[in-house]
Amino acid sequence: MSGRLFIFGLGYAGLAIARQARGAGWSAAATATTAEKVSQLATEGWTAELFAQPNVPASEAFSTATHVLCTIPPDEQGDPALRHYASSFAQLKPRPLWLGYLSTTGVYGDTGGQWVDESAVPRPGAARSRYRLAAEQAWQALAAQYEIPLHIFRLPAIYGPGRSAIEQVRAGTARSVDKPGQVFSRIHVEDLARTVFASMERPAPLPAAIYNVADDAPTPQPEVIGHAARLLGVPAPPVLSWEQAAPSMSEMARSFYAENRRVRNDRIKRELGIVLKYPTYREGLAACLGGPPAQVS
């Protein structure tokens, strides 16, 4: 099937997903937040429009989309895409075949380092994760209202070319922090794009499907930084204890270390047939050595 994908927000993950779709013969269009980004995307061959233009009817790209994906993070007022576009869904005829929403594994909260899968009851701690859970629920309500299958993708840290420990070590900005027992799950952006596209090709029955999109190896951060340094042939930065590092960390950085979980990915393998190209950070970082593709931040 050749589809027409519309993406709210063409950032790092959205652009990777758009490339995956276009490589399969689909069309892809998206929103951008400034006229400059719209122009830049156009020079790179992408169809983009300004997000949330007042008093402007739904564009043809949105109105004719067979698949609609939201990558925009919510705020305390809710999901920006739904805030500005929810009423436009009533005008879509025929309805899209699929809705997708990029969420976060942060909705699970802290599990003390234990494994968590999609059956777990969300218990978000951080405010940004509570906003995400509320956005998931709002998209579920919209999908139920219009009887459109919805796939929610709960993501850990996303890395890839141009955005990985390789670049941090090269730039001298990598910090290796040892907090005993702490691990982080992650996903290479290409595996994320492959997973989302696989779900587009096989929408789940109503009302919704939830997928954890993570690799096979939750890992302490110093191991990842150390491996990146070995790949580059440079000394690894010194490993700091949590007590040494925490006082100089931003509040945001400390909040990531306040939660510890291992994310299971069995469902994407079982239901979507995913075989990860980068099952651990080792394969993923090796692929990042080649440098980043062109992208819009």
Backbone as CSV, one residue per row, in Angstrom:
resi,resn,N_x,N_y,N_z,CA_x,CA_y,CA_z,C_x,C_y,C_z
1,MET,0.836,-1.194,0.000,0.000,0.000,0.000,0.869,1.241,0.000
2,SER,0.531,2.222,-0.839,1.211,3.503,-0.856,0.333,4.516,-0.143
3,GLY,0.811,5.081,0.938,-0.001,5.964,1.754,0.428,7.411,1.657
4,ARG,-0.338,8.255,2.334,-0.050,9.679,2.416,0.063,10.037,3.897
5,LEU,1.276,10.325,4.329,1.568,10.570,5.739,1.594,12.065,6.015
6,PHE,0.932,12.471,7.099,1.001,13.854,7.570,1.529,13.832,8.993
7,ILE,2.575,14.636,9.268,3.244,14.622,10.563,3.135,15.993,11.219
8,PHE,2.621,16.024,12.439,2.691,17.234,13.245,4.075,17.271,13.891
9,GLY,4.967,18.108,13.338,6.296,18.263,13.914,7.338,17.423,13.211
10,LEU,8.162,18.074,12.386,9.174,17.327,11.628,10.549,17.588,12.225
11,GLY,10.740,17.118,13.444,12.037,17.227,14.095,12.891,16.005,13.818
12,TYR,13.750,15.662,14.742,14.718,14.576,14.539,14.015,13.251,14.276
13,ALA,13.087,12.864,15.138,12.378,11.593,14.955,11.414,11.672,13.783
14,GLY,10.670,12.773,13.685,9.694,12.909,12.603,10.328,12.838,11.232
15,LEU,11.498,13.445,11.090,12.173,13.428,9.795,12.638,12.018,9.441
16,ALA,13.112,11.273,10.420,13.521,9.885,10.165,12.328,9.044,9.717
17,ILE,11.179,9.266,10.348,9.969,8.515,9.971,9.517,8.917,8.576
18,ALA,9.572,10.213,8.264,9.198,10.683,6.930,10.105,10.080,5.863
19,ARG,11.400,9.996,6.152,12.329,9.371,5.190,11.974,7.906,4.962
20,GLN,11.640,7.220,6.052,11.284,5.805,5.943,10.057,5.645,5.050
21,ALA,9.063,6.500,5.253,7.840,6.418,4.454,8.118,6.753,2.991
22,ARG,8.887,7.812,2.763,9.155,8.212,1.382,9.981,7.161,0.657
23,GLY,10.878,6.519,1.382,11.663,5.453,0.778,10.827,4.275,0.334
24,ALA,9.641,4.133,0.940,8.733,3.045,0.573,7.714,3.490,-0.471
25,GLY,7.893,4.687,-1.010,7.001,5.159,-2.055,5.812,5.954,-1.574
26,TRP,5.768,6.300,-0.271,4.691,7.114,0.259,4.989,8.594,0.027
27,SER,3.951,9.428,0.104,4.156,10.864,0.194,4.174,11.250,1.664
28,ALA,4.849,12.347,1.987,4.938,12.795,3.376,4.911,14.310,3.414
29,ALA,4.078,14.850,4.274,3.996,16.289,4.506,3.969,16.513,6.007
30,ALA,4.236,17.753,6.424,4.378,17.997,7.853,4.130,19.455,8.180
31,THR,4.090,19.732,9.477,4.041,21.104,9.959,5.426,21.513,10.451
32,ALA,5.664,22.812,10.446,6.865,23.395,11.034,6.444,24.668,11.758
33,THR,7.264,25.104,12.705,6.844,26.199,13.583,7.191,27.581,13.062
34,THR,8.080,27.686,12.081,8.453,29.001,11.551,8.500,28.961,10.030
35,ALA,8.356,30.146,9.428,8.445,30.238,7.965,9.826,29.838,7.487
36,GLU,10.835,30.098,8.305,12.202,29.736,7.923,12.350,28.220,7.819
37,LYS,11.743,27.486,8.774,11.813,26.025,8.723,11.018,25.472,7.543
38,VAL,9.879,26.094,7.261,9.100,25.675,6.094,9.932,25.822,4.835
39,SER,10.634,26.966,4.714,11.464,27.213,3.537,12.634,26.246,3.466
40,GLN,13.261,25.999,4.609,14.395,25.070,4.633,13.961,23.671,4.226
41,LEU,12.813,23.226,4.763,12.310,21.905,4.407,12.005,21.814,2.914
42,ALA,11.473,22.896,2.352,11.160,22.903,0.924,12.420,22.734,0.088
43,THR,13.516,23.361,0.515,14.770,23.216,-0.240,15.300,21.792,-0.162
44,GLU,14.879,21.041,0.867,15.296,19.651,1.019,14.283,18.675,0.421
45,GLY,13.270,19.222,-0.244,12.313,18.378,-0.943,11.106,17.954,-0.147
46,TRP,10.854,18.608,1.011,9.731,18.234,1.857,8.604,19.240,1.733
47,THR,7.382,18.761,1.786,6.201,19.619,1.811,5.867,19.930,3.263
48,ALA,5.894,21.212,3.618,5.624,21.603,4.995,4.755,22.852,5.005
49,GLU,4.044,23.037,6.103,3.188,24.208,6.279,3.339,24.706,7.700
50,LEU,3.019,25.978,7.916,3.120,26.547,9.243,2.114,25.893,10.182
51,PHE,2.562,25.614,11.385,1.697,24.993,12.384,0.676,25.996,12.903
52,ALA,-0.557,25.561,12.996,-1.627,26.310,13.670,-1.782,27.727,13.136
53,GLN,-2.000,27.867,11.838,-2.293,29.181,11.281,-3.742,29.544,11.591
54,PRO,-3.984,30.692,12.205,-5.362,31.044,12.562,-6.217,31.306,11.327
55,ASN,-7.465,30.849,11.398,-8.463,31.109,10.349,-8.061,30.559,8.978
56,VAL,-7.246,29.525,8.969,-6.845,28.901,7.709,-7.461,27.507,7.665
57,PRO,-8.212,27.172,6.604,-8.804,25.837,6.540,-7.743,24.744,6.462
58,ALA,-8.139,23.523,6.785,-7.222,22.390,6.733,-6.605,22.290,5.345
59,SER,-5.308,22.047,5.304,-4.605,21.958,4.027,-4.987,20.687,3.296
60,GLU,-4.686,20.660,2.012,-4.963,19.460,1.232,-4.136,18.285,1.741
61,ALA,-2.869,18.558,2.124,-2.013,17.473,2.610,-2.596,16.830,3.854
62,PHE,-3.126,17.648,4.769,-3.745,17.101,5.978,-5.090,16.457,5.660
63,SER,-5.882,17.118,4.835,-7.233,16.639,4.549,-7.251,15.309,3.814
64,THR,-6.202,15.031,3.059,-6.176,13.805,2.256,-5.252,12.741,2.841
65,ALA,-4.725,12.994,4.045,-3.773,12.044,4.636,-4.447,10.720,4.959
66,THR,-3.763,9.639,4.654,-4.240,8.319,5.072,-3.707,7.958,6.454
67,HIS,-2.614,8.607,6.864,-1.963,8.327,8.141,-1.529,9.657,8.751
68,VAL,-1.803,9.857,10.037,-1.474,11.102,10.727,-0.677,10.767,11.984
69,LEU,0.480,11.418,12.131,1.390,11.162,13.259,1.668,12.466,13.986
70,CYS,1.639,12.432,15.316,2.013,13.594,16.130,3.312,13.303,16.879
71,THR,4.295,14.190,16.701,5.572,14.064,17.403,5.806,15.231,18.361
72,ILE,4.836,16.137,18.478,5.025,17.371,19.250,4.824,17.101,20.739
73,PRO,5.751,17.538,21.591,5.558,17.315,23.027,4.438,18.193,23.570
74,PRO,3.704,17.687,24.561,2.643,18.484,25.167,3.206,19.496,26.160
75,ASP,2.345,20.395,26.589,2.686,21.319,27.662,1.606,21.239,28.728
76,GLU,1.665,22.157,29.685,0.701,22.097,30.788,-0.735,22.331,30.322
77,GLN,-0.891,22.870,29.116,-2.235,23.102,28.578,-2.731,21.941,27.717
78,GLY,-1.896,20.935,27.519,-2.309,19.781,26.736,-1.496,19.616,25.470
79,ASP,-2.027,18.858,24.536,-1.335,18.571,23.287,-1.575,19.712,22.291
80,PRO,-0.522,20.377,21.812,-0.720,21.509,20.910,-1.420,21.137,19.609
81,ALA,-1.125,19.961,19.062,-1.761,19.564,17.800,-3.263,19.406,17.990
82,LEU,-3.674,18.774,19.078,-5.106,18.616,19.321,-5.757,19.952,19.654
83,ARG,-5.017,20.803,20.341,-5.570,22.109,20.695,-5.967,22.900,19.450
84,HIS,-5.173,22.764,18.400,-5.390,23.581,17.205,-6.075,22.835,16.061
85,TYR,-6.011,21.502,16.062,-6.480,20.759,14.891,-7.583,19.753,15.181
86,ALA,-7.942,19.545,16.435,-8.915,18.487,16.747,-10.210,18.666,15.975
87,SER,-10.697,19.897,15.876,-11.965,20.126,15.181,-11.865,19.812,13.701
88,SER,-10.649,19.883,13.141,-10.474,19.627,11.710,-10.690,18.162,11.361
89,PHE,-10.561,17.268,12.348,-10.735,15.846,12.049,-12.160,15.541,11.600
90,ALA,-13.123,16.365,12.037,-14.506,16.139,11.633,-14.698,16.340,10.135
91,GLN,-13.788,17.116,9.518,-13.913,17.428,8.101,-13.232,16.392,7.207
92,LEU,-12.511,15.460,7.791,-11.728,14.516,6.991,-12.627,13.408,6.464
93,LYS,-12.742,13.334,5.158,-13.553,12.291,4.518,-12.803,11.828,3.270
94,PRO,-12.404,10.583,3.208,-12.606,9.588,4.274,-11.683,9.844,5.465
95,ARG,-11.958,9.199,6.565,-11.113,9.318,7.746,-9.742,8.688,7.476
96,PRO,-8.700,9.153,8.175,-7.407,8.461,8.083,-7.535,6.996,8.510
97,LEU,-6.658,6.179,7.989,-6.640,4.761,8.343,-5.915,4.511,9.664
98,TRP,-5.129,5.507,10.098,-4.203,5.285,11.229,-3.842,6.617,11.846
99,LEU,-3.793,6.647,13.178,-3.232,7.766,13.921,-2.060,7.246,14.741
100,GLY,-1.006,8.046,14.846,0.142,7.672,15.657,0.528,8.800,16.589
101,TYR,1.011,8.437,17.783,1.451,9.440,18.751,2.748,8.987,19.403
102,LEU,3.771,9.846,19.362,5.041,9.550,20.019,4.983,10.027,21.460
103,SER,5.011,9.093,22.390,4.963,9.388,23.811,6.306,9.031,24.443
104,THR,6.308,8.760,25.718,7.553,8.483,26.437,7.370,7.343,27.425
105,THR,8.439,6.580,27.636,8.402,5.556,28.684,8.389,6.190,30.070
106,GLY,8.574,7.513,30.133,8.467,8.214,31.403,7.097,8.089,32.044
107,VAL,6.067,7.718,31.250,4.732,7.569,31.844,4.685,6.420,32.844
108,TYR,5.647,5.491,32.773,5.668,4.386,33.736,6.202,4.822,35.101
109,GLY,6.920,5.942,35.144,7.523,6.369,36.393,8.712,5.506,36.773
110,ASP,9.067,5.547,38.041,10.225,4.806,38.541,9.827,3.377,38.896
111,THR,10.574,2.400,38.370,10.318,0.993,38.723,11.459,0.411,39.550
112,GLY,12.374,1.270,39.998,13.500,0.763,40.777,14.422,-0.133,39.986
113,GLY,14.477,0.081,38.674,15.345,-0.725,37.820,14.713,-2.010,37.322
114,GLN,13.459,-2.267,37.675,12.776,-3.481,37.219,12.277,-3.307,35.780
115,TRP,12.039,-4.448,35.137,11.519,-4.434,33.777,10.064,-3.973,33.771
116,VAL,9.678,-3.268,32.694,8.313,-2.795,32.560,7.853,-3.029,31.123
117,ASP,6.611,-3.493,30.963,6.062,-3.656,29.622,4.761,-2.855,29.502
118,GLU,4.090,-3.001,28.367,2.936,-2.157,28.072,1.725,-2.457,28.950
119,SER,1.746,-3.565,29.664,0.618,-3.894,30.543,0.681,-3.152,31.872
120,ALA,1.803,-2.506,32.167,1.973,-1.816,33.445,1.044,-0.600,33.523
121,VAL,0.518,-0.353,34.698,-0.296,0.841,34.933,0.627,2.049,34.991
122,PRO,0.403,3.067,34.154,1.281,4.245,34.187,1.233,4.948,35.542
123,ARG,2.411,5.323,36.045,2.514,6.075,37.284,3.567,7.169,37.100
124,PRO,3.289,8.136,36.219,4.297,9.152,35.922,4.614,10.005,37.142
125,GLY,5.902,10.294,37.288,6.329,11.157,38.388,6.595,12.572,37.931
126,ALA,7.456,12.740,36.922,7.814,14.068,36.434,6.621,14.729,35.761
127,ALA,6.557,16.050,35.850,5.441,16.788,35.249,5.363,16.533,33.753
128,ARG,6.522,16.505,33.070,6.489,16.311,31.610,5.894,14.950,31.256
129,SER,6.088,13.945,32.123,5.515,12.617,31.869,4.022,12.602,32.160
130,ARG,3.589,13.379,33.141,2.145,13.494,33.387,1.455,14.167,32.209
131,TYR,2.109,15.158,31.627,1.543,15.805,30.431,1.443,14.805,29.282
132,ARG,2.440,13.948,29.155,2.428,12.950,28.080,1.272,11.966,28.255
133,LEU,1.074,11.513,29.477,-0.014,10.577,29.708,-1.362,11.234,29.406
134,ALA,-1.512,12.492,29.794,-2.749,13.211,29.484,-2.929,13.344,27.973
135,ALA,-1.825,13.582,27.247,-1.903,13.677,25.789,-2.278,12.331,25.170
136,GLU,-1.714,11.239,25.686,-2.107,9.902,25.215,-3.622,9.735,25.344
137,GLN,-4.148,10.111,26.494,-5.570,9.920,26.752,-6.414,10.799,25.836
138,ALA,-5.930,12.006,25.537,-6.669,12.892,24.637,-6.690,12.330,23.217
139,TRP,-5.567,11.776,22.768,-5.539,11.158,21.438,-6.422,9.907,21.412
140,GLN,-6.441,9.165,22.483,-7.319,7.990,22.544,-8.788,8.406,22.435
141,ALA,-9.138,9.504,23.091,-10.522,9.977,23.028,-10.885,10.409,21.615
142,LEU,-9.968,11.118,20.946,-10.237,11.550,19.571,-10.354,10.349,18.642
143,ALA,-9.445,9.385,18.806,-9.478,8.190,17.950,-10.784,7.429,18.136
144,ALA,-11.256,7.325,19.389,-12.522,6.635,19.645,-13.690,7.406,19.052
145,GLN,-13.630,8.745,19.146,-14.721,9.566,18.619,-14.916,9.352,17.124
146,TYR,-13.802,9.260,16.397,-13.882,9.141,14.937,-13.627,7.713,14.441
147,GLU,-13.478,6.789,15.375,-13.298,5.370,15.047,-12.102,5.170,14.112
148,ILE,-10.960,5.675,14.553,-9.712,5.532,13.806,-8.726,4.765,14.681
149,PRO,-8.075,3.732,14.180,-7.049,3.042,14.975,-5.932,3.999,15.385
150,LEU,-5.516,3.914,16.634,-4.454,4.751,17.181,-3.336,3.868,17.702
151,HIS,-2.099,4.189,17.318,-0.921,3.520,17.861,-0.110,4.532,18.661
152,ILE,0.135,4.207,19.923,0.937,5.053,20.806,2.302,4.391,20.969
153,PHE,3.345,5.171,20.761,4.716,4.660,20.854,5.388,5.305,22.059
154,ARG,5.715,4.479,23.057,6.381,4.977,24.255,7.883,4.808,24.069
155,LEU,8.584,5.940,24.108,9.988,5.978,23.716,10.884,6.330,24.897
156,PRO,12.053,5.673,24.977,13.100,6.113,25.896,13.952,7.168,25.189
157,ALA,15.215,7.290,25.565,16.110,8.236,24.900,16.318,7.821,23.440
158,ILE,16.203,8.783,22.536,16.412,8.543,21.112,17.800,9.045,20.744
159,TYR,18.565,8.204,20.050,19.887,8.637,19.601,20.067,8.208,18.148
160,GLY,21.116,8.721,17.542,21.404,8.385,16.155,22.438,9.341,15.600
161,PRO,22.671,9.302,14.294,23.668,10.189,13.690,23.391,11.652,14.029
162,GLY,24.423,12.330,14.518,24.287,13.730,14.883,23.755,13.962,16.274
163,ARG,23.335,12.903,16.967,22.735,13.062,18.285,23.018,11.814,19.109
164,SER,24.275,11.642,19.485,24.666,10.434,20.211,25.874,10.715,21.091
165,ALA,26.295,9.682,21.823,27.492,9.804,22.659,28.738,10.046,21.811
166,ILE,28.713,9.635,20.553,29.855,9.904,19.667,30.086,11.409,19.575
167,GLU,29.023,12.170,19.288,29.155,13.625,19.163,29.529,14.268,20.489
168,GLN,28.996,13.740,21.590,29.308,14.308,22.898,30.782,14.129,23.238
169,VAL,31.320,12.929,22.962,32.740,12.690,23.244,33.603,13.548,22.330
170,ARG,33.250,13.617,21.050,34.012,14.454,20.119,34.056,15.915,20.559
171,ALA,32.917,16.401,21.064,32.819,17.808,21.444,33.377,18.085,22.833
172,GLY,33.712,17.026,23.563,34.207,17.200,24.915,33.127,17.546,25.920
173,THR,31.872,17.282,25.585,30.762,17.606,26.486,30.197,16.389,27.216
174,ALA,30.721,15.199,26.928,30.192,13.982,27.557,30.523,13.970,29.044
175,ARG,29.530,13.650,29.861,29.736,13.486,31.296,29.365,12.057,31.654
176,SER,30.283,11.384,32.309,30.094,9.985,32.670,29.765,9.925,34.156
177,VAL,28.510,9.639,34.460,28.029,9.707,35.837,27.637,8.310,36.308
178,ASP,28.218,7.886,37.407,27.935,6.561,37.964,27.000,6.699,39.157
179,LYS,25.749,6.301,38.941,24.801,6.185,40.044,24.509,4.705,40.191
180,PRO,24.944,4.059,41.281,24.848,2.604,41.394,23.445,2.080,41.091
181,GLY,23.404,1.074,40.200,22.144,0.438,39.834,21.365,1.143,38.752
182,GLN,21.776,2.357,38.368,21.022,3.140,37.396,21.308,2.659,35.970
183,VAL,20.231,2.427,35.214,20.368,2.109,33.794,19.405,2.994,33.012
184,PHE,19.690,3.129,31.712,18.804,3.855,30.813,18.518,2.981,29.599
185,SER,17.258,2.965,29.192,16.903,2.356,27.917,17.046,3.410,26.830
186,ARG,17.218,2.938,25.587,17.403,3.866,24.463,16.946,3.189,23.187
187,ILE,16.829,3.972,22.112,16.472,3.422,20.812,17.160,4.239,19.734
188,HIS,17.731,3.538,18.757,18.318,4.224,17.606,17.187,4.776,16.753
189,VAL,17.364,5.983,16.232,16.292,6.652,15.509,15.856,5.866,14.273
190,GLU,16.767,5.122,13.662,16.379,4.337,12.487,15.459,3.185,12.885
191,ASP,15.742,2.533,14.013,14.848,1.472,14.479,13.495,2.041,14.904
192,LEU,13.498,3.232,15.472,12.229,3.895,15.778,11.420,4.109,14.503
193,ALA,12.056,4.647,13.472,11.349,4.912,12.214,10.825,3.626,11.594
194,ARG,11.616,2.558,11.623,11.193,1.281,11.059,9.990,0.731,11.819
195,THR,9.969,0.910,13.140,8.871,0.407,13.950,7.585,1.170,13.674
196,VAL,7.679,2.489,13.643,6.486,3.291,13.375,5.931,2.962,11.988
197,PHE,6.820,2.832,11.010,6.335,2.541,9.659,5.705,1.151,9.589
198,ALA,6.270,0.191,10.305,5.668,-1.150,10.325,4.251,-1.102,10.875
199,SER,4.020,-0.257,11.870,2.677,-0.155,12.431,1.724,0.543,11.471
200,MET,2.230,1.471,10.658,1.378,2.125,9.666,0.833,1.110,8.665
201,GLU,1.624,0.109,8.401,1.230,-0.874,7.399,0.255,-1.920,7.949
202,ARG,0.103,-1.953,9.285,-0.816,-2.939,9.882,-1.513,-2.341,11.101
203,PRO,-2.442,-1.393,10.865,-3.144,-0.783,12.001,-3.830,-1.827,12.874
204,ALA,-3.696,-1.637,14.182,-4.331,-2.563,15.128,-5.827,-2.296,15.196
205,PRO,-6.584,-3.269,15.672,-8.018,-3.029,15.861,-8.251,-1.885,16.849
206,LEU,-9.428,-1.280,16.763,-9.796,-0.253,17.728,-9.821,-0.862,19.133
207,PRO,-9.633,-0.060,20.205,-9.491,1.380,20.145,-8.061,1.875,19.984
208,ALA,-7.066,1.123,20.485,-5.692,1.628,20.413,-4.713,0.496,20.681
209,ALA,-3.476,0.698,20.215,-2.375,-0.202,20.547,-1.255,0.639,21.139
210,ILE,-0.566,0.096,22.116,0.554,0.794,22.759,1.794,-0.060,22.576
211,TYR,2.875,0.586,22.142,4.129,-0.127,21.896,5.289,0.580,22.598
212,ASN,6.052,-0.176,23.390,7.357,0.299,23.844,8.347,0.129,22.697
213,VAL,9.080,1.184,22.393,10.069,1.124,21.311,11.435,1.373,21.938
214,ALA,12.134,0.288,22.270,13.429,0.362,22.944,14.310,-0.760,22.418
215,ASP,15.611,-0.633,22.635,16.499,-1.710,22.202,16.561,-2.788,23.281
216,ASP,17.457,-3.740,23.105,17.491,-4.916,23.976,18.365,-4.747,25.211
217,ALA,19.039,-3.591,25.366,20.106,-3.527,26.360,20.069,-2.245,27.188
218,PRO,19.168,-2.161,28.190,19.273,-1.045,29.137,20.664,-1.058,29.775
219,THR,21.302,0.093,29.822,22.733,0.131,30.143,23.080,1.348,30.995
220,PRO,24.003,1.207,31.953,24.485,2.385,32.684,25.154,3.382,31.727
221,GLN,24.953,4.647,31.988,25.479,5.682,31.094,27.004,5.644,30.938
222,PRO,27.806,5.377,31.999,29.253,5.343,31.794,29.702,4.287,30.783
223,GLU,28.986,3.160,30.668,29.358,2.142,29.681,29.209,2.679,28.265
224,VAL,28.145,3.441,28.031,27.890,3.984,26.696,28.942,5.031,26.342
225,ILE,29.224,5.934,27.272,30.242,6.966,27.031,31.605,6.328,26.813
226,GLY,31.929,5.333,27.622,33.224,4.659,27.480,33.357,3.965,26.140
227,HIS,32.282,3.331,25.674,32.337,2.647,24.379,32.492,3.651,23.250
228,ALA,31.802,4.782,23.333,31.953,5.815,22.303,33.401,6.296,22.232
229,ALA,34.024,6.469,23.384,35.424,6.903,23.401,36.337,5.856,22.776
230,ARG,36.071,4.574,23.054,36.889,3.521,22.449,36.735,3.509,20.928
231,LEU,35.514,3.703,20.447,35.306,3.737,18.991,36.073,4.886,18.347
232,LEU,36.170,5.989,19.063,36.871,7.164,18.527,38.373,7.106,18.783
233,GLY,38.806,6.172,19.615,40.229,6.062,19.915,40.747,7.188,20.782
234,VAL,39.903,7.682,21.677,40.307,8.773,22.566,40.050,8.352,24.005
235,PRO,40.699,9.014,24.964,40.444,8.672,26.368,39.007,8.984,26.755
236,ALA,38.434,8.108,27.546,37.078,8.361,28.049,37.135,9.447,29.116
237,PRO,36.077,10.258,29.235,36.053,11.246,30.319,36.030,10.536,31.666
238,PRO,36.509,11.193,32.694,36.506,10.549,34.016,35.089,10.237,34.466
239,VAL,34.964,9.114,35.172,33.659,8.724,35.710,33.454,9.444,37.042
240,LEU,32.363,10.208,37.120,32.039,10.941,38.332,31.010,10.162,39.144
241,SER,31.141,10.185,40.439,30.110,9.583,41.281,28.866,10.468,41.232
242,TRP,27.731,9.878,41.583,26.491,10.651,41.613,26.626,11.842,42.558
243,GLU,27.286,11.629,43.692,27.455,12.702,44.669,28.307,13.836,44.106
244,GLN,29.297,13.506,43.273,30.124,14.540,42.658,29.362,15.304,41.575
245,ALA,28.579,14.581,40.788,27.972,15.182,39.603,26.678,15.928,39.882
246,ALA,25.872,15.431,40.818,24.513,15.952,41.002,24.448,17.449,41.282
247,PRO,25.332,18.014,42.144,25.180,19.439,42.461,25.284,20.368,41.258
248,SER,26.028,19.970,40.234,26.211,20.845,39.074,25.268,20.504,37.921
249,MET,24.402,19.520,38.114,23.465,19.133,37.065,22.274,20.087,37.026
250,SER,21.682,20.222,35.859,20.442,20.961,35.749,19.315,20.169,36.413
251,GLU,18.239,20.867,36.725,17.094,20.186,37.316,16.553,19.119,36.374
252,MET,16.559,19.397,35.073,16.094,18.431,34.089,16.960,17.179,34.109
253,ALA,18.298,17.348,34.121,19.197,16.197,34.121,19.010,15.357,35.377
254,ARG,18.873,16.009,36.522,18.669,15.259,37.767,17.366,14.471,37.731
255,SER,16.354,15.030,37.052,15.065,14.340,37.007,15.159,13.024,36.242
256,PHE,16.040,12.952,35.240,16.206,11.691,34.522,16.802,10.620,35.428
257,TYR,17.724,11.018,36.299,18.338,10.057,37.213,17.424,9.709,38.387
258,ALA,16.324,10.434,38.532,15.394,10.139,39.631,14.550,8.912,39.340
259,GLU,14.544,8.460,38.059,13.751,7.295,37.682,14.655,6.255,37.035
260,ASN,14.374,5.003,37.313,15.229,3.907,36.871,14.339,2.743,36.425
261,ARG,14.403,2.383,35.154,13.554,1.291,34.654,14.228,0.629,33.466
262,ARG,13.863,-0.625,33.275,14.271,-1.389,32.098,13.024,-1.632,31.247
263,VAL,13.082,-1.253,29.988,11.892,-1.244,29.138,11.878,-2.470,28.234
264,ARG,10.822,-3.257,28.329,10.669,-4.441,27.475,10.151,-4.042,26.096
265,ASN,10.637,-4.755,25.069,10.258,-4.453,23.686,9.642,-5.661,22.973
266,ASP,9.183,-6.660,23.728,8.693,-7.896,23.106,7.530,-7.654,22.142
267,ARG,6.664,-6.690,22.457,5.447,-6.524,21.663,5.761,-6.068,20.236
268,ILE,6.726,-5.159,20.050,7.020,-4.720,18.677,7.593,-5.866,17.851
269,LYS,8.276,-6.787,18.514,8.808,-7.942,17.793,7.699,-8.927,17.449
270,ARG,6.815,-9.139,18.408,5.762,-10.135,18.233,4.660,-9.645,17.294
271,GLU,4.203,-8.414,17.471,3.044,-7.928,16.726,3.407,-7.202,15.434
272,LEU,4.577,-6.572,15.395,4.963,-5.804,14.211,6.079,-6.466,13.417
273,GLY,6.599,-7.584,13.924,7.638,-8.304,13.198,8.971,-7.597,13.170
274,ILE,9.241,-6.747,14.164,10.474,-5.961,14.168,11.669,-6.814,14.570
275,VAL,12.708,-6.751,13.755,14.037,-7.260,14.107,14.940,-6.031,14.168
276,LEU,15.398,-5.702,15.352,16.159,-4.466,15.522,17.459,-4.503,14.724
277,LYS,17.706,-3.438,14.000,18.973,-3.307,13.292,20.092,-2.979,14.271
278,TYR,19.735,-2.289,15.347,20.704,-1.873,16.365,20.205,-2.359,17.727
279,PRO,20.376,-3.648,18.029,19.803,-4.202,19.261,20.461,-3.699,20.538
280,THR,21.681,-3.161,20.426,22.328,-2.559,21.587,23.013,-1.268,21.151
281,TYR,23.482,-0.519,22.149,24.184,0.729,21.854,25.479,0.486,21.071
282,ARG,26.042,-0.723,21.147,27.305,-0.985,20.453,27.131,-0.879,18.940
283,GLU,26.128,-1.560,18.401,25.860,-1.471,16.960,25.420,-0.056,16.580
284,GLY,24.616,0.549,17.449,24.102,1.882,17.138,25.181,2.936,17.098
285,LEU,26.099,2.919,18.068,27.170,3.910,18.075,28.134,3.706,16.922
286,ALA,28.388,2.458,16.567,29.257,2.191,15.417,28.668,2.817,14.159
287,ALA,27.349,2.753,14.018,26.696,3.340,12.843,26.728,4.859,12.879
288,CYS,26.862,5.442,14.072,26.878,6.903,14.196,28.223,7.516,13.811
289,LEU,29.248,6.713,13.641,30.569,7.241,13.313,30.594,7.954,11.969
290,GLY,29.655,7.588,11.082,29.660,8.181,9.743,29.165,9.606,9.701
291,GLY,28.552,10.118,10.786,28.059,11.485,10.779,26.579,11.562,10.476
292,PRO,26.005,12.753,10.682,24.549,12.898,10.587,24.069,13.132,9.173
293,PRO,22.835,12.713,8.876,22.184,13.137,7.635,21.694,14.565,7.787
294,ALA,21.314,15.184,6.685,20.723,16.506,6.758,19.437,16.435,7.566
295,GLN,19.215,17.435,8.430,18.055,17.390,9.295,17.627,18.793,9.682
296,VAL,16.399,18.887,10.136,15.868,20.129,10.677,15.632,19.914,12.162
297,SER,16.173,20.771,12.994,16.009,20.585,14.442,14.674,21.126,14.888
